[in-house]
Amino acid sequence: MRFIAVAALLLAFNAFAVEFTTTTFRHTDTGIDGFSRNYYSCDFAESALESHLEKLGASNISVNCSGGIEQGWGMWPVNLTARFDIPSATAESHTRSENTRVSSRSFGNSSCNFHTKLLNKLLPMFSNVKVNAKRATCMDNDSRWSYDVTVFQ
């Protein structure tokens, strides 16, 4: 009888288990956007990428950066590399979902070009994310941007 109870419990957990796929992502941002040139530090770029990945449902996130604004006023393109796990859930095969907004702050420099280029490259990798609405037109680097998404898990 105990064997049957344990087997039933294990099957129940497996029925709702979410599978994950380990993925590597690479992105280079030269900071050239139209008539403007923007420079970013690696701390900023790593933090932004990690934040976006968390909101999109990634786990086991590891982000590395090279280039960017360096000590001694060196300014290079930002080269990001991330390794993370993506849930394999989709709109049809999920156990739960969460609506969230990924957006700029309401004041100050929003780094619109950096964030929208990064998100536009990231989002196609996430089959567990549905974009409901987006505001991603950057007239300048201070433009407001937002992505309203549903994350399926």
C-alpha positions as CSV (number, residue, x, y, z in Angstrom):
1,M,0.0,0.0,0.0
2,R,2.8,2.4,0.8
3,F,4.5,1.6,-2.5
4,I,1.3,2.6,-4.4
5,A,1.0,5.9,-2.4
6,V,4.6,6.8,-3.1
7,A,4.3,6.0,-6.8
8,A,1.1,8.1,-7.0
9,L,2.8,11.0,-5.3
10,L,5.8,10.8,-7.7
11,L,3.5,10.7,-10.7
12,A,1.6,13.7,-9.4
13,F,4.8,15.7,-9.1
14,N,5.9,14.7,-12.6
15,A,2.5,15.7,-14.1
16,F,3.1,19.3,-13.1
17,A,6.9,19.5,-13.5
18,V,8.1,22.2,-15.8
19,E,10.9,21.2,-18.2
20,F,13.8,23.7,-18.7
21,T,16.2,24.2,-21.6
22,T,19.7,25.6,-21.0
23,T,20.4,28.4,-23.4
24,T,23.4,30.7,-24.2
25,F,22.7,34.3,-25.4
26,R,25.2,36.7,-26.9
27,H,24.5,40.4,-27.6
28,T,26.8,43.3,-28.7
29,D,25.6,46.9,-28.5
30,T,27.8,49.4,-30.3
31,G,25.7,52.3,-28.9
32,I,25.3,53.8,-32.4
33,D,21.6,54.7,-32.7
34,G,20.7,57.0,-35.6
35,F,22.5,60.2,-35.0
36,S,23.5,59.5,-31.4
37,R,26.3,57.6,-29.8
38,N,25.6,56.1,-26.4
39,Y,28.1,54.4,-24.0
40,Y,27.2,51.9,-21.3
41,S,29.1,50.4,-18.5
42,C,29.2,46.6,-18.0
43,D,27.6,46.9,-14.6
44,F,24.6,48.6,-16.2
45,A,24.4,46.1,-19.1
46,E,24.7,43.0,-16.9
47,S,22.1,44.3,-14.4
48,A,19.6,45.2,-17.2
49,L,20.0,41.8,-18.9
50,E,19.7,39.9,-15.6
51,S,16.6,41.8,-14.7
52,H,14.9,41.2,-18.1
53,L,15.8,37.5,-17.9
54,E,14.2,37.2,-14.4
55,K,11.0,38.9,-15.5
56,L,10.8,36.6,-18.6
57,G,10.9,33.5,-16.3
58,A,14.6,32.4,-16.8
59,S,16.4,30.8,-13.9
60,N,20.0,29.8,-13.1
61,I,21.2,33.0,-14.7
62,S,24.9,33.8,-15.3
63,V,25.8,37.0,-17.1
64,N,29.2,38.2,-18.2
65,C,30.2,41.4,-20.0
66,S,33.3,42.9,-21.7
67,G,33.9,46.3,-23.2
68,G,31.7,49.2,-22.3
69,I,33.0,52.2,-20.4
70,E,36.3,51.3,-18.8
71,Q,38.5,52.9,-16.2
72,G,40.8,55.4,-17.9
73,W,37.9,56.5,-20.2
74,G,38.1,53.6,-22.6
75,M,34.8,53.3,-24.4
76,W,34.0,50.1,-26.3
77,P,30.9,48.2,-27.5
78,V,29.2,46.3,-24.8
79,N,29.5,42.5,-25.3
80,L,27.1,40.5,-23.2
81,T,27.1,36.7,-22.8
82,A,24.4,35.0,-20.6
83,R,23.7,31.3,-19.8
84,F,20.3,30.5,-18.3
85,D,17.4,28.0,-18.2
86,I,14.2,28.8,-20.0
87,P,10.9,27.0,-19.0
88,S,9.4,25.0,-21.9
89,A,5.9,25.9,-20.9
90,T,3.7,27.5,-23.6
91,A,0.3,29.1,-23.7
92,E,-1.2,25.7,-24.4
93,S,0.8,23.7,-21.9
94,H,1.3,25.7,-18.7
95,T,0.3,25.3,-15.1
96,R,0.2,29.0,-14.3
97,S,0.8,32.4,-15.9
98,E,1.7,35.9,-14.8
99,N,1.1,39.2,-16.5
100,T,4.0,41.6,-16.1
101,R,5.4,44.8,-17.5
102,V,9.0,45.3,-18.5
103,S,9.5,49.1,-18.8
104,S,11.6,52.2,-18.4
105,R,11.6,54.3,-15.2
106,S,9.3,57.2,-15.2
107,F,12.1,59.7,-15.0
108,G,15.7,60.2,-16.1
109,N,17.6,58.4,-18.9
110,S,15.6,55.4,-20.0
111,S,18.3,53.9,-22.3
112,C,15.5,53.2,-24.7
113,N,17.7,52.0,-27.6
114,F,19.7,49.6,-25.4
115,H,16.7,48.0,-23.7
116,T,14.5,47.7,-26.8
117,K,17.3,46.1,-28.9
118,L,18.1,43.7,-26.1
119,L,14.4,42.7,-25.5
120,N,13.7,42.4,-29.3
121,K,16.6,39.9,-29.5
122,L,15.7,38.1,-26.3
123,L,11.9,37.6,-26.7
124,P,11.9,35.2,-29.6
125,M,14.0,32.8,-27.5
126,F,11.2,32.5,-24.9
127,S,8.3,30.3,-26.1
128,N,6.8,30.7,-22.6
129,V,6.3,34.5,-23.1
130,K,3.5,36.2,-25.1
131,V,3.9,39.9,-25.9
132,N,0.5,41.5,-25.4
133,A,1.5,45.1,-26.2
134,K,4.7,47.0,-26.6
135,R,5.9,50.6,-26.9
136,A,9.3,50.3,-28.4
137,T,9.8,53.3,-30.7
138,C,12.8,55.3,-29.5
139,M,12.8,58.9,-30.8
140,D,15.9,59.4,-28.6
141,N,17.6,57.5,-25.8
142,D,15.3,59.2,-23.2
143,S,12.1,57.8,-24.8
144,R,9.7,55.8,-22.7
145,W,9.5,52.1,-23.6
146,S,7.4,49.2,-22.3
147,Y,6.5,45.6,-23.0
148,D,3.4,44.1,-21.5
149,V,3.9,40.3,-21.4
150,T,2.3,37.1,-20.1
151,V,4.9,34.6,-18.7
152,F,3.7,31.0,-18.8
153,Q,5.2,28.6,-16.3
